[in-house]
Amino acid sequence: MSDKPISRFPVPELTQMPEDVRTRILEVQEKSGFVPNVFLALAHRPAEFRAFFAYHDALMEKDGGLTKAEREMIVVATSGANQCQYCVVAHGAILRIRAKSPLVADQVAINYRKADITPRQKAMLDFALKTSLEAQTVGEGDFEALRAHGFSDEDIWDIGAIAAFFALSNRMANLTDMRPNDEFYLLGRIPKQK
């Protein structure tokens, strides 16, 4: 385990956090077996922590035309383009688990155009990257291309919203020098030990 700081900003002790923030962190720890550093780093500002995770959950935990693995693909591809080590590593682990593939996250992070994904998913990621990096150029032709792959307007909103939200997340992770947990590196790569 690394002894390097997880953020360049102060990280509050669990006992010093507001009760709702502490409860959320303990729930995540119970479910995953560790506390992802993003929770600890963002607890530096409780009001922003609450807003961040409320929007995160609204985008990432809902039902809709995108699978949970596809939502994670968007995060990994855009985070790779934004050079966000924390999000590529953390969401790469989640993608490996949700896609049930130890290879897909690395492929998507480096060059999704060469990844073992469907043409529909490549079109989704084309739009996500455009939204993340050059949203000012998004036009009706982009919507038509996605509709041709069976995406609804609500799906297109989700693709764009996830890309936009994680552009913020990527920038905050880079600003804070957020360090990925060591645990993320092996998740979804090797079978769980019983």
Backbone as a chain_set.jsonl record, in Angstrom:
{"seq": "MSDKPISRFPVPELTQMPEDVRTRILEVQEKSGFVPNVFLALAHRPAEFRAFFAYHDALMEKDGGLTKAEREMIVVATSGANQCQYCVVAHGAILRIRAKSPLVADQVAINYRKADITPRQKAMLDFALKTSLEAQTVGEGDFEALRAHGFSDEDIWDIGAIAAFFALSNRMANLTDMRPNDEFYLLGRIPKQK", "coords": {"N": [[0.83, -1.181, 0.0], [0.393, 2.252, -0.667], [2.024, 5.062, 0.819], [1.784, 7.618, 0.1], [0.278, 10.889, -0.062], [-3.291, 11.195, -0.563], [-4.495, 13.388, -1.607], [-3.793, 16.789, -2.461], [-4.977, 18.593, -0.902], [-6.314, 19.136, 2.438], [-7.461, 16.178, 4.061], [-10.219, 15.264, 5.77], [-10.564, 13.664, 8.978], [-12.465, 10.7, 9.496], [-14.1, 10.808, 11.749], [-14.479, 13.505, 12.014], [-16.148, 14.309, 10.032], [-19.332, 15.411, 8.635], [-22.309, 13.721, 9.683], [-23.945, 12.498, 7.646], [-22.192, 12.383, 5.476], [-20.126, 10.796, 6.504], [-21.621, 8.445, 6.961], [-22.289, 7.708, 4.327], [-19.736, 7.146, 3.315], [-18.971, 5.001, 4.951], [-20.861, 3.12, 4.165], [-20.066, 2.65, 1.518], [-17.551, 1.583, 2.005], [-18.287, -0.764, 3.337], [-19.553, -2.147, 1.265], [-17.573, -2.355, -0.786], [-15.207, -3.067, 0.463], [-13.133, -1.362, 0.895], [-12.306, 2.164, 1.117], [-12.87, 4.199, -1.509], [-10.609, 6.655, -2.642], [-11.652, 9.024, -3.706], [-13.949, 9.639, -2.257], [-12.949, 10.318, 0.251], [-11.231, 12.465, -0.39], [-12.999, 14.378, -1.51], [-14.563, 14.886, 0.667], [-13.471, 16.978, 1.939], [-14.902, 19.243, 1.355], [-17.923, 19.281, 2.352], [-20.554, 20.109, 1.354], [-20.16, 20.233, -1.405], [-19.342, 17.609, -1.816], [-21.776, 16.248, -1.29], [-23.396, 17.257, -3.402], [-21.92, 16.462, -5.652], [-21.925, 13.606, -5.462], [-24.649, 13.126, -5.522], [-25.365, 13.912, -8.126], [-23.669, 12.219, -9.544], [-24.757, 9.68, -8.842], [-27.328, 9.959, -9.914], [-26.774, 9.916, -12.629], [-25.234, 7.556, -13.053], [-26.334, 5.345, -11.781], [-28.827, 4.727, -12.693], [-31.612, 3.254, -14.483], [-32.003, 2.654, -17.999], [-31.43, 3.291, -21.513], [-28.724, 2.817, -21.769], [-26.307, 0.473, -20.735], [-24.931, -0.344, -17.492], [-22.264, -0.963, -17.789], [-21.701, 0.308, -20.243], [-22.015, 2.962, -19.468], [-19.82, 3.19, -17.783], [-17.825, 2.8, -19.689], [-17.934, 5.223, -21.06], [-16.997, 6.944, -19.064], [-14.367, 5.972, -18.705], [-13.192, 6.249, -21.283], [-13.408, 9.056, -21.771], [-12.052, 10.021, -19.555], [-9.508, 9.028, -20.015], [-8.836, 10.55, -22.266], [-8.793, 13.025, -21.057], [-6.64, 12.781, -19.464], [-6.821, 11.783, -16.808], [-5.695, 10.17, -14.249], [-6.741, 9.07, -11.832], [-9.522, 8.62, -12.408], [-9.426, 6.944, -14.666], [-8.163, 4.679, -13.624], [-9.8, 3.968, -11.373], [-12.464, 3.853, -12.457], [-11.925, 2.209, -14.549], [-11.538, -0.201, -13.232], [-14.15, -0.642, -12.3], [-15.449, -0.835, -14.762], [-14.235, -3.171, -15.813], [-15.341, -5.058, -14.092], [-18.143, -4.707, -14.461], [-18.428, -5.177, -17.202], [-17.496, -7.67, -17.303], [-14.964, -8.341, -18.258], [-11.525, -8.56, -18.41], [-9.969, -7.088, -20.138], [-11.163, -4.92, -21.495], [-11.255, -2.324, -20.286], [-8.63, -1.235, -20.328], [-8.22, -1.183, -23.082], [-10.245, 0.622, -23.915], [-9.499, 2.937, -22.528], [-7.072, 3.614, -23.691], [-7.33, 3.556, -26.568], [-10.256, 3.633, -27.761], [-11.254, 3.164, -30.292], [-9.974, 0.979, -31.273], [-10.718, -0.956, -29.579], [-12.25, -3.957, -28.24], [-15.165, -3.667, -28.713], [-18.603, -2.94, -29.573], [-19.784, -1.603, -32.78], [-21.854, 0.192, -32.229], [-21.247, 0.981, -29.593], [-18.813, 2.227, -30.102], [-19.688, 4.432, -31.599], [-21.13, 5.709, -29.611], [-19.025, 6.402, -27.886], [-17.56, 8.071, -29.585], [-19.25, 10.292, -29.633], [-19.318, 10.927, -26.897], [-16.628, 11.636, -26.425], [-16.448, 13.86, -28.101], [-18.266, 15.555, -26.83], [-16.969, 15.852, -24.392], [-14.495, 17.05, -25.07], [-14.832, 18.948, -27.113], [-17.379, 20.309, -27.024], [-18.666, 22.493, -28.105], [-18.86, 22.026, -30.785], [-20.79, 20.133, -31.233], [-23.509, 18.941, -33.066], [-26.575, 18.612, -35.025], [-26.047, 16.521, -36.803], [-24.482, 14.821, -35.267], [-26.356, 13.828, -33.48], [-28.044, 12.502, -35.242], [-26.32, 10.473, -36.146], [-26.059, 8.937, -33.827], [-28.726, 8.193, -33.388], [-29.05, 6.517, -35.563], [-27.787, 4.295, -34.661], [-29.549, 3.334, -32.869], [-29.89, 4.761, -30.511], [-31.843, 6.612, -28.24], [-33.193, 9.957, -27.782], [-33.105, 10.469, -25.057], [-31.126, 8.67, -24.26], [-28.982, 9.844, -25.595], [-28.799, 12.254, -24.232], [-27.988, 11.193, -21.763], [-25.445, 10.117, -22.466], [-24.034, 12.461, -23.159], [-24.308, 13.921, -20.745], [-22.975, 12.302, -18.872], [-20.386, 12.376, -19.948], [-19.874, 15.129, -19.68], [-20.151, 15.54, -16.898], [-18.078, 13.926, -15.928], [-15.94, 15.235, -17.062], [-15.749, 17.425, -15.4], [-15.206, 15.999, -13.028], [-12.75, 14.785, -13.737], [-11.113, 17.028, -13.951], [-11.189, 18.027, -11.338], [-10.04, 15.869, -9.973], [-7.469, 15.938, -11.051], [-6.698, 18.533, -10.264], [-6.677, 18.253, -7.46], [-4.742, 16.359, -7.195], [-5.448, 13.712, -6.872], [-5.054, 10.479, -5.707], [-5.212, 7.205, -7.023], [-6.667, 4.407, -5.348], [-4.719, 1.634, -4.298], [-6.028, -0.801, -4.393], [-7.737, -0.734, -6.599], [-6.283, -1.445, -8.877], [-6.115, -4.219, -9.338], [-8.721, -5.116, -9.339], [-11.265, -6.887, -10.988], [-9.473, -8.029, -12.703], [-8.309, -10.351, -11.818], [-9.641, -13.422, -10.536], [-11.885, -13.251, -7.717], [-10.759, -14.038, -4.451], [-11.764, -16.71, -2.406]], "CA": [[0.0, 0.0, 0.0], [1.148, 3.485, -0.779], [1.925, 6.001, 1.931], [1.724, 8.952, -0.476], [-1.017, 11.523, 0.212], [-4.324, 10.947, -1.567], [-4.92, 14.686, -2.133], [-2.94, 17.891, -2.025], [-5.774, 19.347, 0.061], [-6.533, 18.368, 3.665], [-8.475, 15.122, 4.073], [-10.697, 15.204, 7.153], [-10.726, 12.371, 9.631], [-13.831, 10.203, 9.423], [-14.847, 11.272, 12.932], [-14.704, 14.946, 11.892], [-17.047, 14.564, 8.904], [-20.761, 15.41, 8.957], [-22.82, 12.354, 9.825], [-24.407, 11.931, 6.379], [-21.006, 12.098, 4.66], [-19.496, 9.633, 7.138], [-22.477, 7.282, 6.708], [-22.121, 7.325, 2.919], [-18.407, 6.554, 3.176], [-18.978, 3.689, 5.602], [-21.649, 2.22, 3.31], [-19.199, 2.28, 0.388], [-16.519, 0.698, 2.544], [-18.923, -2.06, 3.611], [-19.847, -2.804, -0.012], [-16.395, -2.633, -1.613], [-14.092, -3.566, 1.254], [-12.196, -0.258, 1.105], [-12.903, 3.466, 0.825], [-12.232, 4.871, -2.64], [-10.043, 7.931, -2.222], [-12.477, 10.156, -4.121], [-14.864, 9.966, -1.159], [-12.182, 10.995, 1.299], [-10.728, 13.748, -0.887], [-14.089, 15.336, -1.68], [-15.134, 15.208, 1.981], [-12.875, 18.265, 2.314], [-15.98, 20.218, 1.198], [-19.125, 18.446, 2.462], [-21.668, 20.503, 0.482], [-19.806, 19.817, -2.761], [-19.382, 16.146, -1.751], [-23.18, 15.836, -1.429], [-23.862, 17.588, -4.751], [-21.179, 15.62, -6.591], [-22.394, 12.222, -5.453], [-26.059, 13.088, -5.932], [-25.396, 13.925, -9.584], [-23.04, 10.958, -9.961], [-25.716, 8.581, -8.708], [-28.421, 10.183, -10.862], [-26.302, 9.534, -13.963], [-24.565, 6.267, -13.17], [-27.047, 4.238, -11.123], [-30.201, 4.673, -13.183], [-31.939, 2.38, -15.603], [-32.176, 3.4, -19.241], [-30.961, 2.635, -22.729], [-27.308, 2.474, -21.641], [-26.007, -0.453, -19.65], [-23.984, 0.214, -16.524], [-20.928, -1.098, -18.385], [-21.544, 1.37, -21.234], [-21.807, 4.213, -18.723], [-18.425, 3.179, -17.346], [-16.99, 3.002, -20.882], [-17.891, 6.666, -21.3], [-16.106, 7.528, -18.059], [-12.983, 5.557, -18.946], [-12.703, 6.851, -22.531], [-13.238, 10.509, -21.624], [-11.01, 10.247, -18.546], [-8.236, 8.811, -20.692], [-8.574, 11.73, -23.102], [-8.53, 14.143, -20.144], [-5.451, 12.407, -18.695], [-7.161, 11.685, -15.395], [-5.243, 8.869, -13.758], [-7.661, 8.526, -10.829], [-10.766, 8.103, -12.984], [-9.129, 5.803, -15.534], [-7.862, 3.516, -12.788], [-10.967, 3.591, -10.564], [-13.595, 3.447, -13.298], [-11.478, 1.043, -15.303], [-11.843, -1.369, -12.389], [-15.604, -0.849, -12.322], [-15.783, -1.314, -16.106], [-13.842, -4.584, -15.932], [-16.309, -5.854, -13.339], [-19.48, -4.63, -15.075], [-18.365, -5.778, -18.54], [-16.987, -9.027, -17.123], [-13.845, -8.465, -19.19], [-10.306, -7.964, -17.861], [-9.243, -6.36, -21.173], [-11.871, -3.807, -22.12], [-10.971, -1.005, -19.708], [-7.358, -0.748, -20.861], [-8.433, -0.887, -24.491], [-11.065, 1.828, -24.031], [-8.743, 4.08, -22.009], [-5.961, 3.966, -24.583], [-7.862, 3.883, -27.891], [-11.52, 2.895, -27.872], [-11.506, 2.823, -31.697], [-9.362, -0.336, -31.496], [-11.174, -1.831, -28.49], [-13.184, -5.046, -28.547], [-16.517, -3.214, -28.392], [-19.472, -2.936, -30.75], [-19.861, -0.331, -33.521], [-22.769, 1.07, -31.486], [-20.498, 1.542, -28.467], [-17.817, 3.162, -30.653], [-20.417, 5.664, -31.925], [-21.416, 6.32, -28.308], [-17.794, 7.004, -27.384], [-17.25, 9.21, -30.449], [-20.057, 11.426, -29.148], [-18.869, 11.266, -25.541], [-15.362, 12.371, -26.537], [-16.736, 15.171, -28.682], [-18.884, 16.346, -25.77], [-15.965, 16.123, -23.361], [-13.353, 17.828, -25.53], [-15.203, 20.031, -28.021], [-18.844, 20.347, -26.995], [-19.162, 23.593, -28.931], [-19.032, 21.574, -32.167], [-21.869, 19.139, -31.31], [-24.603, 19.4, -33.915], [-27.644, 17.669, -35.352], [-25.456, 15.338, -37.431], [-24.039, 13.915, -34.197], [-27.562, 13.176, -32.967], [-28.494, 11.567, -36.282], [-25.421, 9.314, -36.141], [-26.404, 8.1, -32.671], [-30.058, 7.617, -33.63], [-28.867, 5.423, -36.53], [-27.339, 3.131, -33.882], [-30.618, 2.943, -31.957], [-29.941, 5.555, -29.285], [-32.936, 7.575, -28.117], [-32.737, 11.273, -27.333], [-32.778, 10.348, -23.628], [-29.806, 8.026, -24.216], [-27.999, 10.835, -26.033], [-28.63, 13.151, -23.078], [-27.16, 10.481, -20.778], [-24.059, 10.051, -22.944], [-23.463, 13.795, -23.016], [-24.256, 14.323, -19.336], [-21.898, 11.542, -18.229], [-19.122, 12.945, -20.433], [-19.707, 16.462, -19.098], [-19.937, 15.408, -15.456], [-16.744, 13.399, -15.655], [-14.955, 16.271, -17.396], [-15.583, 18.124, -14.12], [-14.547, 15.078, -12.104], [-11.351, 14.659, -14.163], [-10.398, 18.252, -13.618], [-11.04, 18.085, -9.877], [-9.063, 14.851, -9.573], [-6.146, 16.443, -11.397], [-6.444, 19.683, -9.4], [-6.374, 17.804, -6.093], [-3.711, 15.328, -7.266], [-6.092, 12.557, -6.247], [-4.321, 9.236, -5.962], [-6.06, 6.014, -7.04], [-6.397, 3.364, -4.35], [-3.996, 0.467, -4.808], [-6.99, -1.898, -4.59], [-8.377, -0.666, -7.916], [-5.46, -1.958, -9.974], [-6.351, -5.636, -9.595], [-10.148, -5.432, -9.415], [-11.75, -7.302, -12.294], [-8.406, -8.653, -13.506], [-8.099, -11.708, -11.32], [-10.828, -13.875, -9.803], [-11.915, -12.992, -6.278], [-10.38, -15.17, -3.61], [-12.875, -17.092, -1.514]], "C": [[0.874, 1.244, 0.0], [0.97, 4.354, 0.458], [1.924, 7.441, 1.416], [0.35, 9.561, -0.175], [-2.013, 11.265, -0.915], [-4.849, 12.239, -2.182], [-3.934, 15.751, -1.673], [-3.674, 18.798, -1.048], [-5.982, 18.504, 1.315], [-7.672, 17.352, 3.505], [-8.95, 14.978, 5.516], [-10.717, 13.772, 7.689], [-12.199, 11.975, 9.561], [-14.682, 10.744, 10.577], [-15.174, 12.761, 12.87], [-15.686, 15.302, 10.767], [-18.489, 14.669, 9.381], [-21.308, 13.981, 8.901], [-23.255, 11.738, 8.5], [-23.235, 11.568, 5.461], [-20.302, 10.854, 5.201], [-20.3, 8.362, 6.857], [-22.313, 6.789, 5.279], [-20.78, 6.615, 2.711], [-18.365, 5.161, 3.797], [-19.792, 2.67, 4.804], [-20.815, 1.738, 2.121], [-18.119, 1.309, 0.853], [-17.076, -0.7, 2.802], [-19.121, -2.84, 2.304], [-18.585, -3.227, -0.754], [-15.206, -3.199, -0.85], [-12.996, -2.531, 1.487], [-12.923, 1.041, 0.778], [-12.179, 4.072, -0.374], [-11.807, 6.29, -2.247], [-10.863, 9.145, -2.645], [-13.427, 10.582, -3.007], [-14.138, 10.751, -0.072], [-11.716, 12.374, 0.846], [-11.845, 14.783, -0.998], [-14.78, 15.678, -0.363], [-14.531, 16.493, 2.551], [-13.928, 19.382, 2.256], [-17.309, 19.465, 1.183], [-20.278, 18.832, 1.532], [-21.4, 20.072, -0.958], [-19.779, 18.292, -2.867], [-20.809, 15.661, -2.016], [-23.683, 16.074, -2.852], [-23.212, 16.684, -5.797], [-21.769, 14.216, -6.631], [-23.876, 12.094, -5.777], [-26.151, 13.064, -7.456], [-24.755, 12.657, -10.149], [-24.062, 9.828, -9.941], [-26.869, 8.72, -9.696], [-28.029, 9.743, -12.27], [-25.896, 8.069, -14.076], [-25.358, 5.081, -12.626], [-28.475, 4.07, -11.622], [-30.377, 3.609, -14.252], [-32.116, 3.25, -16.842], [-31.627, 2.612, -20.404], [-29.493, 2.267, -22.722], [-27.133, 1.474, -20.509], [-25.058, 0.234, -18.667], [-22.549, 0.093, -17.046], [-20.695, -0.002, -19.425], [-21.333, 2.725, -20.561], [-20.35, 4.307, -18.259], [-17.468, 3.334, -18.527], [-16.833, 4.488, -21.179], [-16.91, 7.324, -20.336], [-14.65, 7.206, -18.382], [-12.428, 6.225, -20.204], [-12.463, 8.35, -22.365], [-12.154, 10.823, -20.602], [-9.624, 10.006, -19.121], [-7.861, 10.023, -21.533], [-8.229, 12.953, -22.253], [-7.334, 13.882, -19.225], [-5.705, 12.384, -17.19], [-6.823, 10.279, -14.892], [-6.251, 8.268, -12.779], [-8.872, 7.884, -11.502], [-10.532, 6.934, -13.93], [-8.912, 4.553, -14.689], [-9.114, 3.05, -12.036], [-12.122, 3.092, -11.43], [-13.212, 2.336, -14.258], [-11.763, -0.236, -14.533], [-13.334, -1.681, -12.423], [-16.032, -1.378, -13.687], [-15.41, -2.78, -16.272], [-14.867, -5.486, -15.251], [-17.664, -5.87, -14.053], [-19.516, -5.258, -16.46], [-17.928, -7.245, -18.475], [-15.856, -9.327, -18.118], [-12.614, -7.807, -18.588], [-9.56, -7.08, -18.86], [-9.864, -5.025, -21.56], [-11.483, -2.438, -21.561], [-9.67, -0.429, -20.248], [-7.505, -0.364, -22.334], [-9.174, 0.439, -24.673], [-10.285, 3.062, -23.575], [-7.678, 4.549, -22.993], [-6.458, 4.378, -25.967], [-9.118, 3.06, -28.126], [-11.823, 2.482, -29.312], [-10.946, 1.445, -32.049], [-9.844, -1.367, -30.467], [-12.141, -2.895, -29.003], [-14.576, -4.67, -28.05], [-17.309, -3.128, -29.691], [-19.387, -1.599, -31.504], [-20.782, 0.678, -32.821], [-22.037, 1.749, -30.325], [-19.418, 2.512, -28.954], [-18.48, 4.481, -31.026], [-20.748, 6.432, -30.648], [-20.178, 7.05, -27.784], [-17.309, 8.144, -28.275], [-17.974, 10.462, -29.932], [-19.605, 11.864, -27.759], [-17.573, 12.065, -25.588], [-15.578, 13.752, -27.118], [-17.353, 16.081, -27.624], [-17.852, 16.754, -24.73], [-14.922, 17.137, -23.81], [-13.699, 19.026, -26.418], [-16.72, 20.142, -28.155], [-19.424, 21.439, -27.892], [-19.404, 23.174, -30.376], [-20.14, 20.527, -32.314], [-23.023, 19.726, -32.116], [-25.58, 18.293, -34.232], [-27.095, 16.402, -36.015], [-24.967, 14.322, -36.409], [-25.221, 13.139, -33.627], [-28.064, 12.139, -33.973], [-27.63, 10.311, -36.312], [-25.752, 8.376, -34.982], [-27.771, 7.446, -32.846], [-29.962, 6.436, -34.596], [-28.384, 4.147, -35.84], [-28.361, 2.728, -32.828], [-30.671, 3.704, -30.648], [-31.124, 6.512, -29.343], [-32.365, 8.929, -27.708], [-32.383, 11.254, -25.853], [-31.419, 9.67, -23.439], [-28.712, 9.03, -24.581], [-27.743, 11.842, -24.915], [-27.71, 12.478, -22.056], [-25.698, 10.423, -21.205], [-23.375, 11.395, -22.73], [-23.31, 14.221, -21.57], [-23.147, 13.586, -18.59], [-20.54, 12.107, -18.656], [-18.855, 14.303, -19.784], [-19.416, 16.386, -17.603], [-18.523, 14.912, -15.166], [-15.637, 14.316, -16.167], [-14.689, 17.105, -16.143], [-14.806, 17.244, -13.144], [-13.063, 14.935, -12.441], [-10.543, 15.873, -13.758], [-10.193, 18.4, -12.115], [-10.021, 17.057, -9.389], [-7.649, 15.307, -9.897], [-5.764, 17.635, -10.526], [-5.985, 19.246, -8.011], [-5.228, 16.805, -6.041], [-4.198, 14.054, -6.577], [-5.4, 11.267, -6.686], [-5.29, 8.056, -5.983], [-5.674, 5.046, -5.916], [-5.652, 2.211, -5.015], [-4.956, -0.677, -5.143], [-7.591, -1.913, -5.986], [-7.588, -1.392, -9.003], [-5.741, -3.431, -10.31], [-7.821, -6.003, -9.738], [-10.558, -5.778, -10.847], [-10.701, -7.93, -13.189], [-8.18, -10.108, -13.11], [-9.338, -12.134, -10.536], [-10.721, -13.547, -8.319], [-11.511, -14.238, -5.521], [-11.513, -15.441, -2.626], [-12.394, -17.357, -0.124]], "O": [[1.952, 1.27, 0.594], [-0.1, 4.378, 1.066], [2.05, 8.38, 2.201], [-0.633, 8.832, -0.048], [-1.629, 11.133, -2.077], [-5.574, 12.195, -3.176], [-3.316, 15.621, -0.616], [-3.065, 19.674, -0.434], [-5.842, 17.282, 1.263], [-8.701, 17.639, 2.894], [-8.167, 14.611, 6.391], [-10.869, 12.809, 6.937], [-13.076, 12.838, 9.568], [-15.848, 11.093, 10.388], [-16.051, 13.231, 13.594], [-16.014, 16.474, 10.58], [-18.846, 14.092, 10.409], [-20.809, 13.144, 8.149], [-22.964, 10.569, 8.248], [-23.285, 10.563, 4.753], [-19.929, 9.964, 4.437], [-19.723, 7.319, 6.549], [-22.21, 5.585, 5.045], [-20.706, 5.604, 2.011], [-17.782, 4.242, 3.221], [-19.449, 1.488, 4.773], [-20.856, 0.561, 1.763], [-17.813, 0.332, 0.17], [-16.415, -1.699, 2.519], [-18.882, -4.047, 2.252], [-18.525, -4.332, -1.294], [-14.291, -3.754, -1.458], [-12.032, -2.801, 2.204], [-14.025, 1.022, 0.229], [-11.003, 4.423, -0.272], [-12.558, 7.022, -1.602], [-10.778, 10.194, -2.006], [-13.68, 11.775, -2.837], [-14.663, 11.732, 0.454], [-11.795, 13.34, 1.604], [-11.657, 15.94, -0.62], [-15.511, 16.666, -0.292], [-15.033, 17.03, 3.539], [-13.855, 20.348, 3.015], [-17.774, 19.053, 0.12], [-20.923, 17.946, 0.972], [-22.305, 19.603, -1.65], [-20.155, 17.74, -3.901], [-21.033, 14.785, -2.851], [-24.319, 15.201, -3.443], [-23.877, 16.204, -6.715], [-22.078, 13.697, -7.704], [-24.311, 11.049, -6.262], [-26.923, 12.288, -8.018], [-25.25, 12.09, -11.123], [-24.209, 9.102, -10.925], [-27.338, 7.727, -10.252], [-28.871, 9.248, -13.019], [-26.182, 7.417, -15.08], [-25.079, 3.935, -12.977], [-29.254, 3.333, -11.016], [-29.409, 3.132, -14.844], [-32.353, 4.453, -16.731], [-31.387, 1.409, -20.296], [-29.047, 1.491, -23.567], [-27.74, 1.616, -19.447], [-24.46, 1.264, -18.979], [-21.715, 0.956, -16.771], [-19.603, 0.562, -19.484], [-20.55, 3.542, -21.045], [-19.731, 5.368, -18.335], [-16.406, 3.94, -18.381], [-15.743, 4.956, -21.507], [-16.095, 8.156, -20.735], [-13.796, 8.091, -18.333], [-11.3, 6.718, -20.188], [-11.419, 8.857, -22.776], [-11.413, 11.792, -20.766], [-8.67, 10.696, -18.76], [-6.715, 10.471, -21.518], [-7.462, 13.816, -22.682], [-7.054, 14.668, -18.32], [-4.909, 12.897, -16.404], [-7.583, 9.332, -15.093], [-6.582, 7.087, -12.882], [-9.213, 6.739, -11.205], [-11.356, 6.021, -13.993], [-9.431, 3.485, -15.016], [-9.447, 1.865, -12.063], [-12.69, 2.032, -11.165], [-14.076, 1.598, -14.731], [-12.182, -1.237, -15.113], [-13.733, -2.838, -12.559], [-16.881, -2.266, -13.77], [-16.195, -3.556, -16.818], [-15.215, -6.547, -15.77], [-18.262, -6.932, -14.226], [-20.539, -5.818, -16.852], [-17.987, -7.965, -19.472], [-15.797, -10.396, -18.725], [-12.644, -6.615, -18.283], [-8.614, -6.391, -18.478], [-9.144, -4.093, -21.918], [-11.395, -1.476, -22.325], [-9.616, 0.752, -20.591], [-6.978, 0.658, -22.773], [-8.777, 1.273, -25.487], [-10.405, 4.124, -24.185], [-7.416, 5.746, -23.109], [-6.061, 5.422, -26.486], [-9.056, 1.936, -28.625], [-12.581, 1.537, -29.528], [-11.391, 0.818, -33.01], [-9.416, -2.52, -30.494], [-12.759, -2.746, -30.057], [-15.1, -5.26, -27.106], [-16.744, -3.232, -30.779], [-18.972, -0.588, -30.937], [-20.51, 1.879, -32.828], [-22.192, 2.95, -30.105], [-19.141, 3.511, -28.289], [-17.903, 5.544, -30.798], [-20.657, 7.659, -30.612], [-20.273, 8.177, -27.298], [-16.705, 9.093, -27.776], [-17.386, 11.537, -29.814], [-19.522, 13.061, -27.487], [-17.429, 13.059, -24.876], [-14.956, 14.717, -26.674], [-16.996, 17.256, -27.535], [-17.869, 17.885, -24.246], [-14.507, 17.99, -23.025], [-12.95, 20.001, -26.469], [-17.268, 20.076, -29.256], [-20.547, 21.316, -28.38], [-20.08, 23.885, -31.118], [-20.401, 20.075, -33.429], [-23.456, 20.854, -31.88], [-25.43, 17.165, -33.761], [-27.636, 15.317, -35.803], [-25.025, 13.115, -36.644], [-25.111, 11.95, -33.328], [-28.459, 11.036, -33.596], [-28.146, 9.207, -36.484], [-25.726, 7.156, -35.143], [-27.954, 6.281, -32.494], [-30.706, 5.464, -34.465], [-28.551, 3.048, -36.371], [-28.079, 1.877, -31.985], [-31.428, 3.329, -29.754], [-31.375, 7.144, -30.369], [-31.197, 9.032, -27.333], [-31.458, 11.948, -25.432], [-30.651, 10.053, -22.556], [-27.652, 9.063, -23.956], [-26.601, 12.236, -24.68], [-26.776, 13.097, -21.545], [-24.807, 10.658, -20.389], [-22.273, 11.461, -22.186], [-22.297, 14.816, -21.202], [-22.453, 14.182, -17.766], [-19.652, 12.294, -17.825], [-17.726, 14.587, -19.383], [-18.537, 17.086, -17.102], [-17.853, 15.418, -14.265], [-14.492, 14.18, -15.736], [-13.543, 17.452, -15.856], [-13.857, 17.703, -12.509], [-12.215, 14.959, -11.548], [-9.417, 15.75, -13.277], [-9.136, 18.849, -11.672], [-9.228, 17.345, -8.493], [-6.729, 15.088, -9.108], [-4.616, 17.736, -10.092], [-5.032, 19.794, -7.457], [-4.782, 16.438, -4.954], [-3.472, 13.415, -5.815], [-5.198, 11.015, -7.874], [-6.104, 7.911, -5.071], [-4.498, 4.894, -5.588], [-5.93, 1.862, -6.163], [-4.711, -1.437, -6.08], [-7.922, -2.978, -6.508], [-8.179, -1.904, -9.954], [-5.61, -3.831, -11.466], [-8.138, -7.094, -10.211], [-10.238, -5.055, -11.79], [-11.003, -8.323, -14.316], [-7.901, -10.968, -13.945], [-10.012, -11.295, -9.938], [-9.636, -13.558, -7.737], [-11.871, -15.354, -5.896], [-12.132, -14.52, -2.092], [-13.192, -17.689, 0.753]]}, "num_chains": 1, "name": "protein.A"}
